Structure formats: structure tokens, C-alpha cells
């Protein structure tokens, strides 16, 4: 059995886990706006992005953004974009309360494994 690496890879990358509770009956509206607003992200080589929902809590969404660049780069070059401000404005009233964001350090390297189409 191979020995696991003990520490994360050096680098600036991070993951943001965002949780949002959507107002009852407004999920389709939220997802439509959210999908349109995030459609350009797949062209950005610095991010991977995925959305999740629990069947037991259908009004709550979680999405994870993993960025290869640091948080300062993210704030300066991504969150400051007009399209991000417009997305926030368009969706904020569809949420029950403010979105909850947690930032995590990326381990990267041998700890990063993905399977396309999962």
C-alpha cells in the first residue's frame, strides 16, 4: 500500500464552499439565473466548479469552487467583475438569508483526483 503524502502542496490555490437556502418555490428561478451567470466559468482554466443538493433539504444548495490562484487574485480578478456583481444582485432576493462561505486550503498534487462525468 502506498504511503500518503503528509502535507498539502505549496501553492496559493483554495476552495470555497458556498451554501445557500433558496426561497420555497423559487429554485428554478435561482438555478436559471445562477446557471446563466456561471456559464462562462468553465472557460476559466483556474477554476473547477460543481453544485450539490441534498434530497432531504431540496431548498438548500451547496457549490464548491476550487481555484488554482490565491484569494487575493480571486477577489481582484473574479469577484470584482461586473457579471459577478450582477449575479449576486439578481439572486440575493431568491435566498432566504445571506449565503454562507467557507474557505479551505487546497492540498493539490496527489490529493487532487477527479473523474469526468461524475
Backbone torsions as a table, in degrees:
resi	resn	phi	psi	omega
1	UNK	NA	129.4	179.8
2	UNK	-67.1	151.8	177.2
3	UNK	-84.3	132.7	-179.7
4	UNK	-74.7	142.0	172.3
5	UNK	-60.1	144.4	-173.8
6	UNK	-90.9	-20.9	-175.4
7	UNK	-138.5	160.6	179.0
8	UNK	-66.1	158.3	176.1
9	UNK	-72.5	144.0	175.6
10	UNK	-64.9	142.1	178.7
11	UNK	158.9	169.9	-176.5
12	UNK	-94.0	-8.4	-173.2
13	UNK	-59.7	157.4	179.8
14	UNK	-153.8	163.5	171.6
15	UNK	-120.1	140.9	174.0
16	UNK	-113.9	127.0	174.6
17	UNK	-106.7	118.1	-176.3
18	UNK	-113.8	132.3	178.6
19	UNK	-119.9	138.1	179.2
20	UNK	-141.5	139.8	173.1
21	UNK	-105.0	121.9	-175.8
22	UNK	-94.2	141.3	179.7
23	UNK	-58.3	139.3	178.5
24	UNK	-53.3	135.7	179.5
25	UNK	80.6	0.4	-176.3
26	UNK	-114.5	6.0	-176.3
27	UNK	-59.6	-45.7	-179.7
28	UNK	-60.8	-40.6	177.3
29	UNK	-61.6	-46.9	-179.2
30	UNK	-61.3	-50.5	-176.6
31	UNK	-62.3	-37.2	178.3
32	UNK	-62.5	-48.5	178.4
33	UNK	-65.9	-42.6	-177.9
34	UNK	-64.3	-44.3	179.6
35	UNK	-62.2	-47.6	178.6
36	UNK	-60.1	-41.8	-177.6
37	UNK	-71.2	-23.4	-178.2
38	UNK	-106.7	0.5	-175.7
39	UNK	-57.4	-35.1	-178.5
40	UNK	-75.1	-13.2	-176.4
41	UNK	-62.6	-33.6	-176.2
42	UNK	-64.7	-16.4	176.8
43	UNK	-85.0	-10.6	-179.2
44	UNK	-85.1	117.6	-177.6
45	UNK	-71.8	-5.8	-176.6
46	UNK	-95.0	1.7	-173.6
47	UNK	-136.9	144.8	162.6
48	UNK	-121.5	151.0	-166.4
49	UNK	-149.7	135.5	176.5
50	UNK	-151.8	146.1	-178.4
51	UNK	-113.6	142.3	-178.4
52	UNK	-133.1	154.4	172.9
53	UNK	-148.9	139.7	176.2
54	UNK	-87.2	135.1	177.8
55	UNK	-63.2	-26.4	-179.5
56	UNK	-81.7	-13.8	178.1
57	UNK	-134.0	71.5	-170.8
58	UNK	-67.6	-11.8	177.4
59	UNK	-95.5	2.4	-179.2
60	UNK	-111.8	129.8	177.4
61	UNK	-115.2	149.4	170.2
62	UNK	-130.2	137.1	171.9
63	UNK	-134.9	150.2	-178.5
64	UNK	-121.1	128.5	173.4
65	UNK	-113.9	123.1	175.1
66	UNK	-112.2	123.0	-174.9
67	UNK	-113.9	138.3	177.4
68	UNK	-82.5	-16.8	177.8
69	UNK	-96.0	165.2	-177.9
70	UNK	-76.8	170.5	-176.9
71	UNK	-63.4	-37.6	178.8
72	UNK	-64.3	-41.9	176.2
73	UNK	-60.5	-45.5	-179.3
74	UNK	-57.3	-48.1	-178.9
75	UNK	-65.2	-40.5	-176.9
76	UNK	-75.7	-41.0	-171.2
77	UNK	-104.7	-13.7	-178.4
78	UNK	-117.8	-57.8	-176.3
79	UNK	-67.3	-21.5	-179.4
80	UNK	-83.3	-7.2	-178.8
81	UNK	-68.2	144.1	179.7
82	UNK	-57.6	-38.3	-178.4
83	UNK	-64.1	-31.1	178.1
84	UNK	-72.1	-40.3	177.0
85	UNK	-63.7	-41.2	179.0
86	UNK	-65.5	-40.2	178.3
87	UNK	-62.2	-44.9	179.1
88	UNK	-61.8	-46.1	-179.8
89	UNK	-62.7	-39.6	-176.9
90	UNK	-70.4	-28.6	-173.7
91	UNK	-106.4	-15.3	-172.1
92	UNK	-60.9	-37.2	-179.4
93	UNK	-75.7	-11.2	176.3
94	UNK	-84.9	-10.1	179.4
95	UNK	-94.8	146.7	178.7
96	UNK	-66.5	-39.5	179.5
97	UNK	-150.5	-179.1	179.5
98	UNK	-56.4	145.4	175.3
99	UNK	-67.5	145.9	179.7
100	UNK	-101.3	125.8	-176.9
101	UNK	-120.3	132.3	172.6
102	UNK	-124.7	137.5	-179.6
103	UNK	-106.7	135.0	-179.2
104	UNK	-125.8	145.7	174.1
105	UNK	-74.9	135.4	176.4
106	UNK	-81.1	137.2	172.1
107	UNK	-82.9	-39.7	176.5
108	UNK	62.9	-161.8	177.6
109	UNK	47.8	-129.0	-176.9
110	UNK	-68.4	-11.3	178.3
111	UNK	-85.5	-11.5	-178.3
112	UNK	-94.8	110.5	-179.8
113	UNK	-134.5	136.0	179.5
114	UNK	-146.8	155.7	176.7
115	UNK	-127.8	120.3	-178.7
116	UNK	-62.3	138.9	177.8
117	UNK	86.7	5.0	179.7
118	UNK	-83.9	NA	NA
